[in-house]
Amino acid sequence: MATNYIYFDLGKVILEFDHVRGCQQVAAVMGITSKQADEVMFGSGLEVEFETGLMSPSEFAERFFET
């Protein structure tokens, strides 16, 4: 039987990921504070929707920019 897919979880499972650092980097690019970036991504549930496959990367970006 051929393997069609291999699934793995990178963030905080295989690789360490620092959400604070991510928010700081997003904030620097967007011209907002890291607290604002955190509120938009994590406080609003946006990150959960993205991580669970309920939206595409482009939908994530669109919703982020709307906020």
Buried (B, 14 or more C-beta within 10 A) or exposed (E): EEEEEEEEEEEEEEEEEEBEEBBBEBBEEEEBEBEBBBBBBBEBEBBEBBEEEEBEEEEBEEBBEEE
